[in-house]
Amino acid sequence: QVQLVESGGGLVQAGGSLRLSCAASGRTFSSYAMGWFRQAPQKEREFVATISWNGGNTYYADSVKGRFTISRDNAKNTVYLQMNSLKPEDTAVYYCARGRGLFVSAWYVPSEYAYWGQGTQVTVSS
C-alpha cells in the first residue's frame, strides 16, 4: 500500500513563502508522476501542479504559474512544492497525489491520480 505524507504547511503572511514536502512509501516512487492539488472551504479540489517521473515535465495551474515550483527527489521518495509570493486566495488544504504512470495525461483531473495524502493546511493572512 502506498502512503503519502505531506508536511510544511502553516500560517504565513501575504507575500511570504512556504515549502511543502510529500514523502512517499514504497520502492517505485520514481516510476510515477506526482501532483499537488488544493481544496479551500466550500470549493472543489483544484489542480495546482504536476511533475513527471523524472522531473522532466512540469505543469502548473494558471493561478500559481510563476509563483510555485514543483520538484522531486527520487532518491528521497519526496516531492516538493515551493510556494512564493503567497496570496490570501492560496489558503487551502494542500494534497499530494501519485499518478497512475510515468506521466499523467489529463494532469488537472483528480481521478488521474491513484493515491492521496491526508493534506496539510496552508493559511495566508492579508
PLY file of the C-alpha trace (Angstrom):
ply
format ascii 1.0
element vertex 126
property float x
property float y
property float z
element edge 125
property int vertex1
property int vertex2
end_header
0.00 0.00 0.00
1.31 3.42 -0.96
1.35 6.09 1.72
1.86 9.79 1.07
2.58 12.12 3.97
2.56 15.89 3.46
4.33 18.39 5.71
5.39 22.01 5.71
2.05 23.76 5.88
1.33 26.60 8.25
0.35 30.23 8.68
2.19 32.85 6.64
1.63 36.47 5.76
0.79 37.53 2.23
3.95 37.78 0.16
5.67 35.09 2.19
6.89 31.63 1.24
6.40 28.03 2.28
7.80 24.75 1.04
5.58 21.71 1.19
7.03 18.21 1.19
5.37 14.90 0.43
7.16 11.72 1.45
6.07 8.53 -0.27
6.44 4.96 0.89
7.45 2.15 -1.40
10.30 1.47 -3.81
8.57 2.53 -7.02
8.28 6.26 -6.39
10.47 7.10 -9.37
8.10 5.26 -11.73
5.18 7.61 -11.24
4.19 11.17 -11.91
3.21 13.20 -8.87
0.88 16.10 -8.36
-0.31 18.72 -5.92
-3.95 19.75 -5.51
-5.66 22.06 -3.05
-9.13 22.49 -1.62
-10.48 25.60 0.03
-13.63 25.56 2.22
-16.82 25.15 0.18
-14.81 24.73 -3.01
-13.92 21.77 -5.18
-10.48 20.26 -5.15
-8.37 22.02 -7.76
-5.17 21.20 -9.58
-2.02 23.07 -8.59
0.98 21.39 -10.24
2.25 18.09 -11.58
5.65 16.60 -12.35
6.59 13.60 -14.47
8.51 10.59 -13.19
11.96 12.08 -13.82
11.10 15.73 -13.31
11.46 16.48 -16.98
7.91 17.74 -17.43
6.01 20.07 -15.15
2.66 21.78 -15.48
1.00 24.43 -13.34
-2.39 25.96 -12.84
-2.52 29.46 -14.26
-3.27 30.82 -10.79
0.12 29.69 -9.44
2.33 29.86 -12.52
5.45 31.91 -11.83
4.98 31.70 -8.06
5.01 27.97 -7.29
7.61 25.38 -8.27
7.16 21.63 -8.12
10.22 19.39 -7.86
11.11 15.88 -6.79
14.00 13.93 -5.32
13.60 10.30 -6.34
16.46 9.23 -4.06
14.43 10.51 -1.11
10.99 9.45 -2.40
9.86 13.04 -1.93
8.07 15.64 -3.99
8.14 19.33 -3.08
6.06 22.41 -3.71
7.89 25.68 -3.24
5.34 28.46 -2.84
6.46 32.07 -3.12
4.58 35.37 -3.18
1.68 33.74 -1.37
-1.74 35.35 -1.53
-4.76 35.00 0.76
-6.55 33.14 -2.04
-3.89 30.41 -1.79
-5.36 29.43 1.57
-6.44 25.79 1.37
-5.63 22.26 2.37
-2.90 21.04 0.04
-2.79 17.41 -1.04
-0.11 15.47 -2.86
-1.11 12.63 -5.13
0.58 9.86 -7.09
-0.28 9.36 -10.71
-1.06 6.06 -12.42
2.08 6.02 -14.56
5.21 7.83 -15.66
3.14 10.73 -16.93
-0.37 11.98 -16.29
-2.26 12.73 -19.47
-5.11 14.77 -18.00
-2.92 16.18 -15.28
-5.57 18.53 -13.90
-8.12 15.76 -13.27
-8.11 14.26 -9.75
-9.19 10.82 -10.99
-5.90 10.54 -12.90
-4.18 10.08 -9.55
-4.39 6.79 -7.68
-3.17 7.67 -4.20
-3.59 10.74 -2.00
-2.06 12.10 1.15
-4.03 13.37 4.13
-3.34 17.02 3.32
-1.60 19.91 5.02
-3.21 23.26 5.83
-1.81 26.44 4.32
-3.22 29.71 5.60
-2.16 33.05 4.14
-3.13 36.13 6.11
-3.61 39.52 4.49
0 1
1 2
2 3
3 4
4 5
5 6
6 7
7 8
8 9
9 10
10 11
11 12
12 13
13 14
14 15
15 16
16 17
17 18
18 19
19 20
20 21
21 22
22 23
23 24
24 25
25 26
26 27
27 28
28 29
29 30
30 31
31 32
32 33
33 34
34 35
35 36
36 37
37 38
38 39
39 40
40 41
41 42
42 43
43 44
44 45
45 46
46 47
47 48
48 49
49 50
50 51
51 52
52 53
53 54
54 55
55 56
56 57
57 58
58 59
59 60
60 61
61 62
62 63
63 64
64 65
65 66
66 67
67 68
68 69
69 70
70 71
71 72
72 73
73 74
74 75
75 76
76 77
77 78
78 79
79 80
80 81
81 82
82 83
83 84
84 85
85 86
86 87
87 88
88 89
89 90
90 91
91 92
92 93
93 94
94 95
95 96
96 97
97 98
98 99
99 100
100 101
101 102
102 103
103 104
104 105
105 106
106 107
107 108
108 109
109 110
110 111
111 112
112 113
113 114
114 115
115 116
116 117
117 118
118 119
119 120
120 121
121 122
122 123
123 124
124 125
